[in-house]
Amino acid sequence: MRRFLTAAAAAAIMAIPAASANENTPTYIPTPERQQAQQEFADNGFGVFIHWGIYSMFAQGEWYLNYDNITADEYAKAAKGFYPADFNAAEWVKAIKDAGAKYITFTTRHHDGFSMWDTDQSDYNIVDATPFKRDILRELADECHKQGIKLHLYYSHIDWTRPDYPSGRTGLNTGRDTTLRDWPHYYDFMNRQLTELLTNYGEIGAIWFDGHWDHDQDSVPFDWQLPEQYALIHSLQPKVLIGNNHHIEPFAGEDIQIFERDLPGQNTAGLSGQAVSRLPLETCQTMNGMWGYKIKDQDYKSVDELIRYLVNAAGMGANLLLNVGPQPNGEIPAAALERFKAIGQWLGKYGETFYATEAGDFKEQPWGTSTRKGDKLYVHVFDPKATEITVPTAAKVKKAVAFDTREPLKYTKLKEGGISIKLPAIPEGTIDYIIELEAPVKK
């Protein structure tokens, strides 16, 4: 089983701090049942993120309201035309399950404030504000429970439309009356919505927060009152996990650590410079360039790139939450479905080297990475031209075979540690040439 972050992985990535934002943060110890949920989450390895709301109507991504300086009132008129006639929860869940994903994270309410469920806290929702009149979340939740896939819920802490939200650095030109800012009222509104989500839709795997960064430039630190909110969530569903995409080290009460557009310890996108904690890890990444549907964004990552990213995440002890932005008619784009199918076929064949594995024994190499399951170390070679590789493991290697053919491979123990493996010609079109090492770790 994947143990959140192994000692070998820790050394490979960086020194690991305590899973708290600062020394004044109270120690947080998850309950035994939540620890079990953390382990199940880590073992699952792969989830699909779904960014969908009325912003799909504009086909400009989920931040359209912020970027194009549209007033909230004008933007809200799109709800009157939102009728996703081709939405089929059963088809969505089946396609995602067939892709090998073990959970879905769905945007219940993004920064534009529109709720994708039948909430009693606002009329600005999929049932009351659109001609569709169907509870999207209800149908999705029922289908997830039916098909045996976990459902996680994204929830934005910020709102570009409600005047009671004390706006930060985004959504400043949407026409809100700033004299009506009322944090206690807004906080109560959020908690009432979270109560609905965790009461009316069956078992939820995780709550995935976003938006804390909206106040990261305030002269006086903004108090989001997270401890009370986290306590409420855990009281409603004791097994539910909490993650917060705040781009800083985890706070007490958080059960997973999120990295946006980067693997743990990397920061190529400028959003994931935080240190790596001991919590279960998850990196969220787009399949193309945007989270929400954008009609011009056809720059999809190749199947090879996505599978290698997935394996690299596992090699660092992290899950991959791969995003898709459904079209306004309710269909998942064909390009995304094609990639889901290919990923599912690969995982169907090589899932043993991915699911319920731990981070590998060493950091990512120029030729690839590794994952571990018990005494087996799986070496993933991404370079099709490689003829010989050095595997810098401290484990005592007893045997090396090609995973596909079970053909024994010659290897040499190195004085400086690790082994050197002679590779046969890697077949053309191989995404990931996998070597299975019998390599027990000293207890």
Residue pairs with C-beta under 8 A, 6 or more apart in sequence:
1 39
1 42
1 43
1 356
1 358
2 39
2 42
2 43
2 45
2 280
2 314
2 317
2 356
2 357
2 358
2 359
3 42
3 317
3 358
4 38
4 39
4 42
4 278
4 279
4 280
4 281
4 317
5 13
5 16
5 276
5 277
5 278
5 279
5 281
5 317
5 359
6 317
6 358
6 359
6 372
8 359
8 360
8 361
8 362
8 372
8 394
8 441
9 316
9 317
9 358
9 359
9 360
10 16
10 276
12 316
12 359
12 360
12 361
12 362
12 363
13 264
13 265
13 276
13 316
13 363
14 265
14 275
14 276
15 275
16 275
16 276
16 277
16 278
17 249
17 275
17 277
18 277
18 278
19 28
19 249
19 250
19 254
19 257
19 277
19 278
19 279
20 27
20 28
20 249
20 250
20 251
20 252
21 248
21 249
21 250
21 251
25 251
25 252
26 227
26 252
27 252
28 252
28 253
28 254
30 38
30 255
31 238
33 238
33 239
34 234
34 238
34 239
34 240
34 241
34 255
36 239
37 205
37 239
37 240
37 241
37 255
38 241
38 255
38 256
38 279
38 280
39 280
41 103
41 205
41 206
41 241
41 256
41 280
41 319
42 280
42 281
42 317
42 319
43 355
43 356
44 102
44 103
44 150
44 319
44 355
45 102
45 310
45 313
45 314
45 319
45 320
45 354
45 355
45 356
45 357
46 99
46 100
46 101
46 102
46 310
46 319
46 320
46 322
46 347
46 354
47 101
47 102
47 103
47 104
47 105
47 150
47 152
47 282
47 319
47 320
47 321
47 322
48 96
48 99
48 101
48 103
48 104
48 105
48 321
48 322
48 323
48 324
48 340
49 105
49 154
49 284
49 291
49 321
49 322
49 323
49 324
50 92
50 104
50 105
50 106
50 107
50 323
50 324
50 325
50 326
51 62
51 107
51 110
51 291
51 292
51 293
51 323
51 324
51 325
52 106
52 107
52 116
52 136
52 292
52 293
52 325
52 326
53 62
53 107
53 110
53 112
53 114
53 116
53 292
54 75
54 78
54 79
54 82
54 112
54 114
54 130
55 61
55 62
55 63
55 64
55 65
55 110
55 112
55 292
55 293
56 292
56 293
56 325
56 326
56 327
56 328
57 78
57 81
57 82
57 328
58 64
58 78
59 293
59 294
59 295
59 296
59 328
60 67
60 68
60 294
60 295
61 67
61 290
61 291
61 292
61 293
61 294
61 297
61 325
62 107
62 110
62 111
62 112
62 290
62 291
62 292
62 325
63 111
63 292
64 70
64 75
64 292
65 72
65 75
65 111
65 112
65 160
65 161
65 171
65 174
66 111
66 160
66 170
66 171
66 173
66 174
69 173
70 174
71 173
71 174
71 175
72 113
72 160
72 161
72 174
72 175
72 176
73 175
75 112
75 161
75 174
76 114
76 124
76 129
76 161
79 114
79 124
79 129
79 130
80 129
80 130
80 131
81 131
82 126
82 130
82 131
82 132
82 328
83 130
83 131
83 132
84 132
84 136
84 326
84 328
84 329
84 330
85 329
85 330
86 329
86 330
86 331
87 134
87 136
87 139
87 326
87 329
87 330
87 331
88 330
89 136
89 139
89 140
89 142
89 143
90 143
90 146
90 147
92 140
92 143
92 326
92 332
93 104
93 140
93 143
93 144
93 146
93 147
93 149
94 147
95 332
95 337
95 340
95 341
96 104
96 149
96 340
97 147
97 148
97 149
98 340
98 341
98 344
99 340
99 341
99 343
99 344
99 347
100 343
100 344
100 346
100 347
100 348
100 351
101 149
101 322
102 149
102 150
103 149
103 150
103 151
103 152
103 205
103 206
104 140
104 144
104 149
104 150
104 151
104 152
105 152
105 153
105 154
105 206
105 208
105 321
106 116
106 137
106 140
106 151
106 152
106 153
106 154
107 116
107 154
107 156
108 115
108 116
108 117
108 137
108 153
108 154
108 155
108 197
109 115
109 116
109 154
109 155
109 156
109 193
110 154
110 156
110 292
111 156
111 158
111 159
111 160
111 170
111 171
111 210
111 211
112 159
112 160
112 161
113 122
113 124
113 156
113 159
113 160
113 161
113 162
114 124
114 125
114 126
114 129
114 161
115 121
115 122
115 124
115 125
115 126
115 193
116 125
116 126
116 136
116 137
117 125
117 126
117 127
117 135
117 136
117 137
117 138
117 196
117 197
117 201
118 125
118 126
118 127
118 128
118 135
118 137
118 138
119 125
119 193
119 196
120 192
120 196
121 189
121 192
121 193
121 196
122 189
123 129
124 161
126 132
126 134
126 135
126 136
126 137
127 133
127 134
127 135
137 153
137 197
137 201
138 201
140 151
141 151
141 201
141 202
142 202
144 150
144 151
145 151
145 202
145 203
150 205
150 206
151 201
151 202
151 203
151 204
151 205
152 204
152 205
152 206
152 207
152 208
152 241
153 197
153 204
153 206
153 207
153 208
154 208
154 209
154 210
155 190
155 193
155 194
155 197
155 207
155 208
155 209
155 210
156 209
156 210
156 211
157 190
157 209
157 210
157 211
157 212
157 214
157 224
158 165
158 167
158 168
158 170
158 171
158 210
158 211
158 214
159 165
159 171
159 186
160 167
160 170
160 171
160 174
160 176
161 171
161 174
161 176
162 176
162 186
162 189
163 176
163 177
163 178
163 180
163 181
164 180
164 181
164 182
164 183
164 185
164 186
164 189
165 176
165 181
165 186
166 181
166 183
166 186
166 222
167 176
167 178
167 181
167 214
168 214
168 215
168 216
168 217
168 218
168 222
169 214
169 215
169 216
169 217
170 214
187 225
187 229
190 229
191 229
191 232
194 207
194 229
194 232
194 233
194 236
195 232
195 236
197 204
197 207
198 204
198 207
198 233
198 236
198 237
198 240
199 236
203 237
203 239
204 237
204 240
205 240
205 241
206 240
206 241
206 242
206 243
206 255
206 256
207 233
207 240
207 241
207 242
207 243
208 243
208 245
208 258
209 242
209 243
209 244
209 245
209 246
210 244
210 245
212 224
212 244
212 245
212 246
212 247
213 246
213 247
215 221
215 222
215 224
216 247
226 244
226 251
226 253
227 252
227 253
230 242
230 253
230 254
231 253
233 240
233 242
234 240
234 242
234 253
241 255
241 256
241 280
242 253
242 254
242 255
242 256
243 254
243 255
243 256
243 257
243 258
243 282
244 250
244 251
244 254
244 258
245 258
245 260
245 284
247 260
247 271
247 272
247 273
247 274
248 274
249 274
249 275
249 277
250 257
250 277
250 279
254 279
255 279
255 280
256 279
256 280
256 281
256 282
257 264
257 274
257 276
257 277
257 279
257 280
257 281
257 282
258 282
258 283
258 284
259 266
259 271
259 272
259 274
259 281
259 282
259 283
259 284
259 318
260 269
260 271
260 272
260 283
260 284
261 268
261 269
261 271
261 272
261 283
261 284
261 285
261 286
262 268
262 269
262 271
262 272
262 283
263 283
263 309
263 312
263 313
263 316
263 318
264 272
264 276
264 281
264 283
264 316
264 317
264 318
265 276
265 316
266 272
267 273
272 283
280 319
281 316
281 317
281 318
281 319
282 318
282 319
282 320
282 321
283 313
283 318
283 319
283 320
283 321
284 321
284 322
284 323
285 309
285 320
285 321
285 322
285 323
286 323
287 300
287 301
287 306
287 322
287 323
287 324
287 336
287 339
288 294
288 297
288 298
288 299
288 300
288 301
288 335
289 297
289 299
290 297
290 325
291 323
291 325
292 325
293 325
293 326
293 327
293 328
293 333
294 325
298 335
300 335
300 336
300 339
301 309
301 339
303 338
303 339
303 342
303 343
303 431
304 431
306 322
306 339
306 343
307 342
307 343
307 346
307 431
307 432
308 382
308 431
308 432
309 320
310 320
310 322
310 343
310 354
311 354
311 369
311 371
311 380
311 432
312 364
312 369
313 319
313 320
314 320
314 354
314 357
314 359
314 371
315 359
315 360
315 364
315 369
315 370
315 371
315 380
316 359
316 360
316 364
316 369
317 358
317 359
318 359
324 332
324 333
324 336
324 340
325 333
326 332
326 333
327 333
332 340
346 431
346 432
347 354
347 355
350 403
350 432
350 434
352 373
353 371
353 373
353 378
353 380
353 403
353 434
353 436
354 371
356 373
357 371
357 372
357 373
357 378
358 371
358 372
358 373
359 371
359 372
360 369
360 370
360 371
360 372
360 377
360 378
361 370
361 372
361 377
361 392
361 393
361 394
361 395
361 439
361 441
362 370
362 391
362 392
362 393
365 389
365 390
365 392
366 383
367 381
367 382
367 383
367 386
367 389
368 379
368 380
368 381
368 382
368 383
368 389
368 432
369 380
369 382
370 377
370 378
370 379
370 380
370 391
370 393
371 377
371 378
371 380
372 378
372 441
375 438
375 439
375 440
375 441
376 436
376 437
376 438
376 439
377 391
377 393
377 395
377 397
377 436
377 437
377 439
378 403
378 434
378 435
378 436
378 437
379 389
379 391
379 421
379 434
379 435
379 436
379 437
380 432
380 433
380 434
381 389
381 423
381 426
381 432
381 433
381 434
381 435
382 431
382 432
382 433
384 426
384 428
384 430
384 433
385 426
386 423
386 426
386 433
387 422
387 423
388 420
388 421
388 422
388 423
389 420
389 421
389 423
390 414
390 418
390 419
390 420
391 397
391 411
391 418
391 419
391 420
391 421
391 437
392 417
392 418
393 417
393 418
393 419
393 437
393 439
394 417
394 418
394 441
395 437
395 439
395 440
395 441
395 442
396 439
396 440
396 442
397 411
397 413
397 419
397 437
397 438
397 439
398 438
398 439
398 440
399 408
399 437
399 438
400 408
400 409
400 410
400 411
400 419
400 421
400 435
400 436
400 437
400 438
401 407
401 408
401 409
401 435
401 436
402 409
402 424
402 433
402 434
402 435
402 436
403 434
403 435
403 436
404 434
407 424
409 421
409 422
409 423
409 424
409 435
410 421
410 422
411 419
411 420
411 421
411 422
412 419
412 420
413 419
414 420
421 435
423 433
426 433
